[in-house]
Structure formats: C-alpha cells, structure tokens
Amino acid sequence: MDQERFDRLARTFAGGSDRRGFLKRLVGIAAGTAAVTLPTAAKATGKSCYSDSDCSSYNYEVCGYDGTCTCAEGYKDCNGTCIDEYACCGDYDCGDYETCDPYGTCVCAEGYKDCNGTCIDEYACCGDYDCADYETCDPYGACVCAEGYKDCNGTCIDEYLCCGDYDCGDYQVCDPYGACVCADGYKECNGTCIDAYACCTDADCNSYKDEICNPYGKCVVPEPEPEPEPEPEPEPEPEPEEEKGTTPPKKKPRKKLNRTCQSRCIKAGRQSAKRKKVRLTAVRNKRIRNSCKRRCTK
C-alpha cells in the first residue's frame, strides 16, 4: 500500500483526524481481534494489563496475550481465583460419591467413606478390621463369616455348633452353648436320645429280680436256659448162656423207691427255690423230682 492510499484510508476511519490517532485506534482493534482469535489461559480477574506487574502475584496471575490478567502456568481459574490445576473447583471435578471441600480437595460425600482411594458406602467394610470377630470382608464390601464358621442370627459361630433345634437329631434341642442335648422327657443312651423311662443298660433294671434290658429299652426277666438232655443209659450187656451142669449167678435185688422220702425231698427243694427267689418252672420242678428220686431210692 503506497503512502497516498494509506493516508486516504486513515482519513476515512479517523473522520479527518491525523495519522497518529488512527494508529492508536488500529492497535485497539488488533488487540480486540487477538482476544477472540488467540488462545488464552483460564479467566481470572480479567483486569487489563500491560505486564505481569499489573496483575496480582498473590493470586498467581500473569498478563496474558489479550492484555488481561490470567492464571499462571500450573494454575486454573475458579470463580475469579487462581487455584492449583490439580485442585477441585466444584463437585464436577471429583469422582463418583465425592464432593469438593473448601480447600480444593475431593473428599467422600456424606454417607460414604474412603477405602484405598475409592468412596464406598459408610456401612460397607473396607477390610477385615471393619468386621466383627470370626468375620472377613468380601469383595463386595460385606462382612461374612470366616472359613470354619457359620452365621447364626447375625453372629458367626463354629460350624460344628448348632444354631437351632433344626441342626439337631431326633428328640434333641439346641442349648444356649450351641450343643445338641436330649429334650425334656428323654435321656442320652450311647449317643442317642431315648425315653426317660426306658432302660439303656442292665444297670437300669432290678437286679433282685434278675432283670435285663432288652433291645427295646424294657427290663425283662430272661427265660431259663433249657437243661441239657440226659445221656441215654447204656444197654445192658447180654447175659452169658448157662453151661450145662453149672448154677446160674444170683441177680442183685432191685432197689425200691421210698415215696415218703421223695415227697419230703420235693417239698424241701421247692422251699429252697422260693428262698433263693428262683422261678419254679416246669423244667426246674422236673429237676427237683429226679434229684429226689435218686436220693430216696435204696
């Protein structure tokens, strides 16, 4: 552009003013254009400046390319104040379940707590130290019973203890110490609960009556064992034939049974059995009669 055309253009914009005044206006227009087209830092106070000294050093400001005070490198604008670029200005700068505190730090919101850098529900567990005795913290933040234990109404107990009657066998109940015991009206017999009035061993029966405990839990008197059958008497040897001219040997006189002796013997035997409280069965009576028969035969 030659000198004459520049002067003509200057007079057109300046309305007849001199060339120097027009240049000042042109610089202002260029500055305004730079504010729109040039990249700028985050807005701080927005105060006009010519150098960094015109801005607040306490607010970490510098003079930007657009001639206004902006935040220095490493800082960002937060509602007109320069803060550390890693600090939060509001909740939108924070993660899930976090809020921005007055010091520019993201902290867990109300109802949440920090767990290794993550906000979790305040009632969730972060580690085993948040749980009760015999509990462990699972990956979902819940306290569960540790290995070897089981839940019983919100409390962890040994897995071999009972929590209720449903953990016990027939006729058993669960006591306050977690042990299965026989219910009322029953007693223990070799690890099983039986009726309280049933016998478990022979010791539960009447020894004076020679009672024993049968497999059904009842005391009974055992039946006497059958006596062994008497051995058959040997057959008499055949008598030798008499020789001619010899006299036959005399026969031994036959023994006679004393009936009176036998009657007294049988009576005495029965009385003796009663004193000994021995049951007089048919077998025992027969034994007494045979014994008396041998004793009273002469």
C-alpha positions as CSV (number, residue, x, y, z in Angstrom):
1,M,0.0,0.0,0.0
2,D,1.6,3.4,-1.0
3,Q,1.7,6.5,1.2
4,E,-1.2,8.2,-0.6
5,R,-3.7,5.3,-0.3
6,F,-2.8,4.8,3.4
7,D,-3.5,8.5,4.2
8,R,-6.8,8.2,2.4
9,L,-7.8,5.1,4.4
10,A,-6.7,6.8,7.6
11,R,-8.8,9.9,6.9
12,T,-11.8,7.6,6.1
13,F,-11.7,5.8,9.6
14,A,-10.5,8.9,11.5
15,G,-13.0,11.2,10.1
16,G,-10.4,13.8,9.2
17,S,-8.1,13.1,12.2
18,D,-4.4,12.8,11.9
19,R,-2.5,9.7,11.1
20,R,-1.2,9.1,14.7
21,G,-4.7,8.9,16.2
22,F,-5.7,6.4,13.6
23,L,-2.8,4.2,14.5
24,K,-3.9,4.1,18.2
25,R,-7.4,3.0,17.1
26,L,-5.9,0.4,14.8
27,V,-3.9,-1.1,17.7
28,G,-7.0,-1.3,19.8
29,I,-8.8,-3.1,17.1
30,A,-5.9,-5.5,16.7
31,A,-5.9,-6.2,20.4
32,G,-9.6,-7.0,20.4
33,T,-9.2,-9.3,17.5
34,A,-6.4,-11.1,19.3
35,A,-8.7,-11.6,22.3
36,V,-11.1,-13.5,20.0
37,T,-8.6,-15.4,17.9
38,L,-5.6,-16.2,20.1
39,P,-5.8,-19.0,22.7
40,T,-5.8,-17.6,26.3
41,A,-5.4,-19.0,29.7
42,A,-8.3,-19.6,32.1
43,K,-10.0,-16.3,33.0
44,A,-9.1,-14.9,36.5
45,T,-9.8,-11.3,37.4
46,G,-10.0,-10.1,33.9
47,K,-8.2,-6.9,34.8
48,S,-6.4,-5.1,31.9
49,C,-2.7,-5.2,32.0
50,Y,0.5,-4.4,30.1
51,S,2.8,-6.6,32.1
52,D,2.8,-9.2,34.9
53,S,3.4,-6.4,37.4
54,D,-0.1,-5.1,36.7
55,C,-1.6,-8.4,38.0
56,S,-1.8,-9.9,41.5
57,S,1.1,-12.1,42.4
58,Y,-0.8,-13.3,45.4
59,N,-3.4,-14.8,43.1
60,Y,-0.8,-16.4,40.8
61,E,-1.8,-14.1,37.9
62,V,0.2,-13.1,34.8
63,C,-0.6,-10.7,32.0
64,G,-2.0,-12.7,29.1
65,Y,-1.7,-12.2,25.3
66,D,-5.1,-10.4,25.3
67,G,-3.9,-7.8,27.8
68,T,-5.9,-9.1,30.8
69,C,-4.7,-10.8,33.9
70,T,-5.0,-14.6,33.7
71,C,-3.8,-17.6,35.9
72,A,-0.2,-18.5,35.6
73,E,1.0,-21.9,34.3
74,G,0.1,-24.7,36.7
75,Y,-3.0,-22.9,38.0
76,K,-6.6,-22.6,36.8
77,D,-9.4,-20.1,37.3
78,C,-12.0,-21.0,39.9
79,N,-14.7,-18.3,40.2
80,G,-12.2,-15.5,39.7
81,T,-9.4,-17.1,41.9
82,C,-6.4,-19.0,40.6
83,I,-6.0,-22.4,42.2
84,D,-3.7,-25.3,41.7
85,E,-4.6,-27.1,38.4
86,Y,-5.0,-30.4,40.3
87,A,-7.3,-28.9,42.9
88,C,-11.0,-29.1,42.5
89,C,-13.2,-26.1,41.9
90,G,-16.5,-27.9,42.4
91,D,-18.1,-31.3,42.7
92,Y,-17.9,-31.7,38.9
93,D,-14.1,-32.0,39.2
94,C,-14.5,-35.0,41.5
95,G,-15.3,-38.7,41.0
96,D,-18.4,-40.7,42.0
97,Y,-19.7,-40.2,45.5
98,E,-17.1,-37.3,46.0
99,T,-17.5,-33.7,46.8
100,C,-15.1,-30.7,46.7
101,D,-14.2,-29.3,50.1
102,P,-13.3,-25.6,50.8
103,Y,-9.6,-26.5,50.4
104,G,-9.9,-27.8,46.9
105,T,-9.7,-31.4,47.8
106,C,-12.1,-34.1,46.6
107,V,-13.4,-36.0,49.6
108,C,-16.1,-38.6,50.1
109,A,-19.6,-37.2,50.2
110,E,-21.9,-37.6,53.2
111,G,-22.9,-41.3,53.7
112,Y,-19.6,-42.6,52.1
113,K,-16.1,-43.2,53.3
114,D,-12.7,-43.7,51.7
115,C,-11.4,-47.2,51.0
116,N,-8.0,-47.2,49.4
117,G,-8.8,-44.1,47.3
118,T,-12.3,-45.1,46.4
119,C,-15.5,-43.9,48.1
120,I,-17.7,-46.7,49.4
121,D,-20.9,-46.8,51.4
122,E,-20.2,-45.9,55.0
123,Y,-21.8,-49.1,56.2
124,A,-19.7,-51.3,53.9
125,C,-16.4,-52.8,55.0
126,C,-13.1,-51.9,53.6
127,G,-11.1,-54.7,55.3
128,D,-11.4,-57.4,57.9
129,Y,-10.7,-54.7,60.5
130,D,-14.2,-53.3,59.9
131,C,-15.8,-56.6,60.7
132,A,-16.6,-58.4,64.0
133,D,-14.9,-61.5,65.5
134,Y,-14.7,-64.5,63.2
135,E,-15.8,-62.4,60.2
136,T,-14.0,-61.3,57.0
137,C,-14.7,-58.6,54.4
138,D,-15.7,-60.0,51.0
139,P,-15.0,-58.3,47.6
140,Y,-18.5,-56.6,47.7
141,G,-17.9,-54.8,51.0
142,A,-19.9,-57.2,53.1
143,C,-18.8,-58.8,56.4
144,V,-19.3,-62.6,56.1
145,C,-18.3,-65.5,58.4
146,A,-14.7,-66.6,58.0
147,E,-13.8,-70.2,57.0
148,G,-14.7,-72.7,59.7
149,Y,-17.6,-70.6,60.9
150,K,-21.3,-70.1,60.0
151,D,-23.9,-67.4,60.5
152,C,-26.4,-67.8,63.4
153,N,-28.8,-64.9,63.7
154,G,-26.2,-62.3,62.7
155,T,-23.3,-63.9,64.7
156,C,-20.6,-66.2,63.5
157,I,-20.3,-69.4,65.4
158,D,-18.2,-72.6,65.0
159,E,-19.5,-74.6,62.0
160,Y,-19.9,-77.7,64.2
161,L,-22.2,-76.0,66.8
162,C,-25.9,-75.9,66.5
163,C,-27.8,-72.6,65.8
164,G,-31.3,-74.1,66.4
165,D,-33.2,-77.3,67.0
166,Y,-33.2,-77.9,63.3
167,D,-29.4,-78.6,63.5
168,C,-30.0,-81.5,66.0
169,G,-31.2,-85.0,65.7
170,D,-34.5,-86.7,66.8
171,Y,-35.6,-85.8,70.3
172,Q,-32.8,-83.3,70.7
173,V,-32.8,-79.5,71.2
174,C,-30.0,-76.9,70.9
175,D,-28.9,-75.4,74.2
176,P,-27.6,-71.8,74.7
177,Y,-24.0,-73.1,74.3
178,G,-24.6,-74.5,70.8
179,A,-24.7,-78.1,71.8
180,C,-27.4,-80.6,70.9
181,V,-28.8,-82.2,74.1
182,C,-31.8,-84.5,74.8
183,A,-35.1,-82.8,75.0
184,D,-37.3,-83.0,78.2
185,G,-38.7,-86.5,78.7
186,Y,-35.6,-88.1,77.1
187,K,-32.2,-89.2,78.1
188,E,-28.9,-90.0,76.4
189,C,-28.0,-93.6,75.7
190,N,-24.8,-94.3,73.7
191,G,-25.2,-91.0,71.7
192,T,-28.9,-91.5,71.1
193,C,-31.9,-89.9,72.9
194,I,-34.3,-92.5,74.3
195,D,-37.4,-92.3,76.5
196,A,-36.5,-91.2,80.0
197,Y,-38.3,-94.2,81.5
198,A,-36.6,-96.7,79.1
199,C,-33.5,-98.7,80.1
200,C,-30.2,-98.2,78.5
201,T,-28.2,-101.0,80.2
202,D,-28.8,-103.8,82.6
203,A,-27.8,-101.4,85.4
204,D,-31.1,-99.6,84.9
205,C,-33.1,-102.7,85.8
206,N,-34.0,-104.5,89.1
207,S,-31.0,-106.8,89.9
208,Y,-33.0,-108.5,92.7
209,K,-35.4,-109.8,90.0
210,D,-32.6,-110.8,87.7
211,E,-33.9,-108.4,85.1
212,I,-32.0,-107.4,82.0
213,C,-32.5,-104.6,79.4
214,N,-33.7,-105.9,76.1
215,P,-33.0,-104.1,72.7
216,Y,-36.3,-102.3,73.0
217,G,-35.4,-100.5,76.2
218,K,-37.6,-102.7,78.5
219,C,-36.5,-104.5,81.6
220,V,-37.4,-108.2,81.4
221,V,-36.7,-111.5,83.3
222,P,-34.8,-113.8,81.0
223,E,-36.2,-117.2,80.3
224,P,-34.1,-120.0,81.9
225,E,-31.8,-121.9,79.6
226,P,-33.1,-125.3,78.7
227,E,-31.3,-128.1,80.6
228,P,-29.3,-130.5,78.5
229,E,-31.0,-133.8,77.7
230,P,-29.8,-136.7,79.9
231,E,-27.5,-139.1,78.2
232,P,-29.1,-142.4,77.2
233,E,-28.4,-145.2,79.6
234,P,-26.1,-147.9,78.1
235,E,-27.8,-151.1,77.1
236,P,-27.3,-154.0,79.5
237,E,-24.8,-156.5,78.3
238,P,-26.3,-159.8,77.3
239,E,-26.1,-162.5,79.9
240,P,-23.8,-165.3,79.0
241,E,-25.5,-168.6,78.3
242,E,-25.6,-171.1,81.1
243,E,-23.4,-174.0,80.7
244,K,-24.8,-177.4,81.5
245,G,-24.1,-178.6,84.9
246,T,-23.5,-175.1,86.4
247,T,-25.7,-173.0,88.6
248,P,-26.8,-169.5,87.3
249,P,-25.5,-166.4,89.2
250,K,-27.8,-164.8,91.6
251,K,-29.4,-161.5,90.4
252,K,-28.9,-158.4,92.5
253,P,-32.0,-157.3,94.4
254,R,-33.8,-154.3,92.8
255,K,-33.8,-151.0,94.7
256,K,-37.1,-149.7,96.0
257,L,-38.2,-146.0,96.0
258,N,-39.2,-144.6,99.3
259,R,-42.2,-142.5,98.5
260,T,-42.3,-140.6,101.8
261,C,-38.6,-139.6,101.4
262,Q,-39.3,-138.4,97.8
263,S,-42.3,-136.3,98.9
264,R,-40.3,-134.6,101.7
265,C,-37.4,-134.0,99.4
266,I,-39.5,-132.4,96.7
267,K,-41.2,-130.1,99.2
268,A,-37.8,-129.1,100.7
269,G,-36.4,-128.4,97.2
270,R,-39.3,-126.1,96.3
271,Q,-39.0,-124.1,99.5
272,S,-35.3,-123.7,98.9
273,A,-36.0,-122.3,95.4
274,K,-38.5,-119.8,96.8
275,R,-36.0,-118.6,99.4
276,K,-33.5,-118.0,96.6
277,K,-36.2,-116.3,94.6
278,V,-35.8,-118.7,91.7
279,R,-38.7,-119.1,89.4
280,L,-40.3,-122.6,89.6
281,T,-40.6,-123.6,86.0
282,A,-41.6,-127.0,84.7
283,V,-38.0,-127.8,83.9
284,R,-36.9,-126.8,87.4
285,N,-39.7,-128.9,89.1
286,K,-38.7,-131.9,87.0
287,R,-35.1,-131.5,88.0
288,I,-36.1,-131.5,91.7
289,R,-38.2,-134.6,91.3
290,N,-35.4,-136.5,89.5
291,S,-32.9,-135.5,92.2
292,C,-35.2,-136.6,95.0
293,K,-35.9,-139.9,93.2
294,R,-32.2,-140.8,93.1
295,R,-31.7,-139.7,96.7
296,C,-34.7,-141.7,98.0
297,T,-34.1,-145.0,96.1
298,K,-32.5,-147.7,98.1
